[in-house]
Amino acid sequence: GGGEPAPEEDVCRRAVEVGDSSRGTRGKVVRPSRRREMARKLVDRRGLSIRLACEIFGISETCYRYQAKLSDDNALIADWLVRLTHNQRNWGFGLCFLFLRNVKGYRWNHKRVYRIYRELELNLRIKPKKRIVRETPEPLAEPSAANDIWSMDFMHDTLSDGRSFRLFNLIDDFNREGLDITVDHSLPAQRVIRALDQVIEWRGKPRAIRCDNGPEYISGALTEWAERQQVRLEYIQPGKPQQNAYIERYNRTVRYDWLAQYRFDSVEQVQNYATRWLWTYNHERPNMGIGGITPKQKLAMAA
């Protein structure tokens, strides 16, 4: 009647409670392999029958008696996965499996490959390296009048016989007007000064000239010339060509419009073509940076 339950009944009752929770009626769902392990422990330690233990944990007797077979293929799969993820660090499981299936021709099931992939803990996300936040450069100040600030820079190219030559480019930042293109095999600081003096004769003197830190620009000869002319030299920071964006964009136009399209046999040919092109650039070529008009049109509008 109302006495204490028999030990066997208490074992069965507790086993049923554990079995219910393992199947998901209480608590989280436990995998069949884990339930098989729990059933075996119940049989070994409590002497329960295999049939009853399987019924309690909701597995078949076939599942209970299953013994995992070690396969040489598993070692081969693991070896492939380790090598792939080492050589191709950005490959996930999908790419690894498709490589083994479609490229190497192995017919392994994707579940089997993924199980080994997880056992090797290759599914864990690799913490990426911390990227340095790139500072947004300050917008380039746009001059409000002609001769407010000029920009100058060098370009390099080669003749048809392999000899190199340089171009000295000079523009007015206000209307992006090309002021000079000087071409020669060598353009030291004295040649730069001569080109600047020639432009000043017909254009007038600028308030400042923006340039990089090239040896011609930081030379004593040019700095002394700037002091005499009372022209300020504005040097950009090393490695930051965006601070000289107007002349860099102009250099790209020079390169794509004609310099990279033709082969020249001599410096004289390059100089003659550059002079003709410069007139076309200033008078006939619309410039999107100043609203789709030509540099001469903007200069006339500001007069």
C-alpha positions as CSV (number, residue, x, y, z in Angstrom):
1,G,0.0,0.0,0.0
2,G,1.5,3.3,1.2
3,G,5.0,2.1,2.1
4,E,8.3,3.2,0.6
5,P,8.8,2.6,-3.1
6,A,11.1,-0.3,-4.0
7,P,14.7,0.6,-5.0
8,E,14.0,-0.7,-8.6
9,E,10.9,1.5,-8.8
10,D,12.8,4.5,-7.6
11,V,15.5,3.9,-10.1
12,C,13.0,3.6,-12.9
13,R,11.2,6.7,-11.8
14,R,14.3,8.8,-11.7
15,A,15.5,7.3,-15.1
16,V,12.1,8.3,-16.6
17,E,12.5,11.9,-15.4
18,V,16.0,12.1,-16.8
19,G,14.9,10.5,-20.0
20,D,12.0,13.0,-20.4
21,S,14.4,15.9,-19.9
22,S,16.9,14.5,-22.4
23,R,14.2,14.2,-25.1
24,G,13.1,17.8,-24.6
25,T,10.0,17.5,-22.5
26,R,11.9,19.2,-19.7
27,G,15.1,21.2,-20.3
28,K,17.1,21.4,-23.5
29,V,17.2,18.6,-26.1
30,V,20.1,16.2,-25.8
31,R,21.7,14.6,-28.8
32,P,21.1,10.9,-29.5
33,S,24.8,10.2,-28.9
34,R,24.5,11.7,-25.4
35,R,21.3,9.8,-24.7
36,R,23.0,6.6,-25.8
37,E,25.8,7.3,-23.3
38,M,23.3,8.0,-20.5
39,A,21.4,4.8,-21.3
40,R,24.6,2.7,-21.1
41,K,25.5,4.2,-17.8
42,L,22.1,3.3,-16.5
43,V,22.4,-0.3,-17.7
44,D,26.0,-0.6,-16.3
45,R,25.4,1.0,-12.9
46,R,21.8,0.3,-12.1
47,G,21.4,-3.1,-13.8
48,L,18.4,-1.9,-15.9
49,S,17.6,-3.9,-19.0
50,I,18.7,-2.5,-22.4
51,R,15.1,-2.5,-23.7
52,L,13.9,-0.4,-20.7
53,A,16.8,2.0,-20.8
54,C,16.3,2.6,-24.6
55,E,12.6,3.2,-24.0
56,I,13.3,5.6,-21.2
57,F,15.8,7.7,-23.2
58,G,13.9,7.5,-26.5
59,I,16.5,5.6,-28.6
60,S,16.4,2.4,-30.5
61,E,18.3,-0.7,-29.5
62,T,20.2,-0.4,-32.7
63,C,21.4,3.1,-31.7
64,Y,22.3,1.7,-28.2
65,R,24.5,-1.0,-29.7
66,Y,26.1,1.2,-32.4
67,Q,29.8,1.4,-32.3
68,A,31.5,4.2,-34.2
69,K,33.9,2.8,-36.8
70,L,37.2,4.6,-37.1
71,S,37.9,5.4,-40.7
72,D,41.1,6.4,-42.4
73,D,39.0,8.8,-44.4
74,N,38.4,10.8,-41.2
75,A,42.1,11.4,-40.8
76,L,42.3,12.4,-44.5
77,I,39.4,14.8,-44.1
78,A,41.0,16.4,-41.1
79,D,44.3,16.7,-42.8
80,W,42.7,18.4,-45.8
81,L,40.7,20.8,-43.6
82,V,43.7,21.8,-41.5
83,R,45.8,22.5,-44.7
84,L,43.0,24.4,-46.4
85,T,42.2,26.7,-43.5
86,H,45.9,27.3,-42.9
87,N,46.7,28.3,-46.5
88,Q,43.4,30.0,-47.1
89,R,42.6,31.8,-43.9
90,N,39.5,33.5,-45.2
91,W,37.9,30.2,-46.3
92,G,34.9,29.0,-44.3
93,F,33.4,25.5,-44.3
94,G,31.4,26.1,-47.5
95,L,34.5,26.8,-49.6
96,C,36.5,24.0,-48.0
97,F,33.7,21.5,-48.7
98,L,33.2,22.7,-52.3
99,F,36.9,22.5,-52.9
100,L,37.0,18.9,-51.7
101,R,33.8,17.9,-53.6
102,N,34.1,19.8,-56.9
103,V,37.8,20.3,-57.3
104,K,39.4,17.3,-55.7
105,G,36.4,14.9,-56.5
106,Y,35.9,13.4,-53.0
107,R,32.4,12.2,-52.4
108,W,32.3,12.7,-48.7
109,N,28.9,13.8,-47.2
110,H,28.8,17.4,-46.1
111,K,27.5,16.4,-42.6
112,R,30.5,14.1,-42.1
113,V,33.0,16.8,-43.2
114,Y,31.3,19.4,-41.1
115,R,31.4,17.2,-38.0
116,I,35.2,16.9,-38.4
117,Y,35.4,20.6,-39.1
118,R,33.7,21.3,-35.8
119,E,35.7,18.7,-33.9
120,L,38.9,20.5,-35.1
121,E,37.2,23.8,-33.8
122,L,37.7,25.4,-37.2
123,N,34.2,26.8,-37.0
124,L,35.3,29.2,-34.3
125,R,35.6,32.8,-35.5
126,I,39.1,34.1,-35.7
127,K,39.4,37.5,-34.1
128,P,40.4,39.9,-36.8
129,K,43.3,42.3,-36.4
130,K,42.3,45.7,-35.1
131,R,42.3,48.1,-38.0
132,I,43.5,51.6,-37.5
133,V,40.8,54.1,-38.1
134,R,41.9,56.3,-41.0
135,E,41.5,59.9,-40.3
136,T,39.3,61.8,-42.7
137,P,41.5,64.5,-44.4
138,E,40.3,68.0,-44.0
139,P,38.7,69.4,-47.2
140,L,41.1,71.2,-49.4
141,A,40.5,75.0,-49.1
142,E,39.3,76.4,-52.4
143,P,40.9,79.8,-53.3
144,S,38.6,82.7,-53.7
145,A,40.7,84.6,-56.4
146,A,43.2,84.0,-59.1
147,N,46.9,83.9,-57.9
148,D,45.7,83.2,-54.4
149,I,47.6,79.8,-54.4
150,W,49.3,77.8,-57.1
151,S,50.2,74.1,-57.0
152,M,53.3,72.5,-58.6
153,D,54.4,68.9,-59.0
154,F,56.6,66.6,-61.2
155,M,55.7,63.8,-63.5
156,H,57.9,61.1,-65.1
157,D,57.8,59.1,-68.3
158,T,60.1,57.6,-71.0
159,L,60.8,58.2,-74.6
160,S,60.6,55.6,-77.3
161,D,64.3,54.8,-76.9
162,G,63.9,54.2,-73.1
163,R,65.4,57.5,-71.9
164,S,63.4,59.1,-69.1
165,F,62.2,62.6,-68.9
166,R,60.3,64.8,-66.4
167,L,57.4,67.2,-66.6
168,F,57.1,70.2,-64.3
169,N,53.4,71.1,-63.9
170,L,52.1,74.3,-62.5
171,I,48.4,75.3,-62.0
172,D,46.3,78.0,-60.4
173,D,44.1,76.3,-57.8
174,F,41.4,78.9,-58.2
175,N,40.3,78.0,-61.8
176,R,42.4,74.9,-62.3
177,E,44.2,76.7,-65.1
178,G,47.4,75.1,-66.4
179,L,50.1,77.8,-66.1
180,D,53.1,75.9,-67.4
181,I,54.4,72.5,-68.5
182,T,58.2,72.4,-68.7
183,V,59.7,69.2,-70.1
184,D,63.4,68.0,-69.9
185,H,65.5,65.1,-69.0
186,S,66.5,66.9,-65.7
187,L,64.7,69.7,-63.9
188,P,66.7,70.9,-60.9
189,A,65.7,73.7,-58.7
190,Q,67.1,76.4,-61.0
191,R,64.9,75.2,-63.9
192,V,61.9,75.4,-61.5
193,I,62.8,78.9,-60.6
194,R,63.2,79.9,-64.2
195,A,59.8,78.5,-65.1
196,L,58.1,80.3,-62.1
197,D,59.7,83.6,-63.1
198,Q,58.5,83.3,-66.7
199,V,54.9,82.6,-65.5
200,I,55.0,85.5,-63.0
201,E,56.0,87.9,-65.8
202,W,52.6,87.5,-67.6
203,R,50.4,86.1,-64.8
204,G,51.4,88.0,-61.8
205,K,52.8,86.8,-58.4
206,P,50.9,84.3,-56.3
207,R,50.4,84.6,-52.6
208,A,51.5,81.0,-52.0
209,I,52.6,77.9,-53.8
210,R,51.6,74.4,-52.6
211,C,54.1,71.5,-53.2
212,D,55.4,68.3,-51.8
213,N,58.7,67.7,-50.1
214,G,60.8,66.9,-53.2
215,P,64.5,67.8,-53.1
216,E,63.9,70.6,-55.7
217,Y,61.2,72.2,-53.6
218,I,63.1,72.1,-50.3
219,S,66.4,73.3,-51.7
220,G,68.0,76.4,-50.5
221,A,67.8,78.0,-53.9
222,L,64.0,77.8,-54.1
223,T,63.4,78.9,-50.5
224,E,65.7,81.9,-51.0
225,W,63.8,82.8,-54.2
226,A,60.4,82.5,-52.3
227,E,61.7,84.9,-49.6
228,R,62.8,87.4,-52.2
229,Q,59.5,87.2,-54.0
230,Q,57.6,87.2,-50.8
231,V,55.8,84.0,-51.9
232,R,55.0,81.5,-49.2
233,L,55.8,77.8,-49.9
234,E,53.2,75.5,-48.4
235,Y,54.6,72.0,-48.0
236,I,52.2,69.0,-47.7
237,Q,52.8,66.3,-45.1
238,P,55.0,63.5,-46.4
239,G,52.9,60.6,-47.7
240,K,49.7,62.6,-48.0
241,P,49.3,63.5,-51.7
242,Q,45.6,64.2,-51.1
243,Q,46.7,67.5,-49.5
244,N,47.8,68.5,-53.0
245,A,44.7,67.1,-54.7
246,Y,44.3,69.8,-57.4
247,I,47.6,69.2,-59.0
248,E,47.3,65.4,-58.5
249,R,44.0,65.4,-60.4
250,Y,45.6,67.6,-63.1
251,N,48.5,65.1,-63.4
252,R,46.0,62.4,-64.0
253,T,44.4,64.4,-66.8
254,V,47.8,65.0,-68.4
255,R,48.6,61.3,-68.2
256,Y,45.3,60.0,-69.6
257,D,44.6,62.7,-72.2
258,W,47.9,62.5,-74.1
259,L,51.0,61.5,-72.2
260,A,50.1,57.8,-72.0
261,Q,48.6,57.7,-75.5
262,Y,51.5,58.6,-77.7
263,R,55.1,57.5,-78.1
264,F,57.6,60.4,-78.3
265,D,61.1,60.3,-79.8
266,S,62.5,63.4,-78.2
267,V,62.0,65.9,-75.4
268,E,61.3,68.5,-78.0
269,Q,58.3,66.5,-79.3
270,V,56.9,66.2,-75.8
271,Q,57.3,69.9,-75.1
272,N,55.6,70.9,-78.4
273,Y,52.7,68.6,-77.8
274,A,52.4,69.7,-74.1
275,T,52.2,73.4,-75.2
276,R,49.5,72.8,-77.7
277,W,47.5,70.6,-75.3
278,L,47.8,73.2,-72.5
279,W,46.0,75.8,-74.7
280,T,43.2,73.3,-75.4
281,Y,42.9,72.3,-71.7
282,N,42.5,76.0,-70.7
283,H,40.2,77.1,-73.5
284,E,38.2,74.2,-74.7
285,R,38.2,71.3,-72.2
286,P,35.3,71.5,-69.7
287,N,36.5,70.9,-66.1
288,M,34.0,69.1,-63.9
289,G,35.8,70.4,-60.8
290,I,34.7,74.0,-61.5
291,G,31.2,73.3,-62.7
292,G,31.7,72.0,-66.2
293,I,33.2,75.1,-67.7
294,T,36.7,75.8,-68.9
295,P,39.4,77.4,-66.7
296,K,39.4,80.5,-68.9
297,Q,35.7,80.8,-68.6
298,K,35.9,80.7,-64.8
299,L,38.6,83.3,-64.9
300,A,36.5,85.6,-67.1
301,M,33.5,85.2,-64.8
302,A,35.6,86.2,-61.8
303,A,37.0,89.3,-63.5
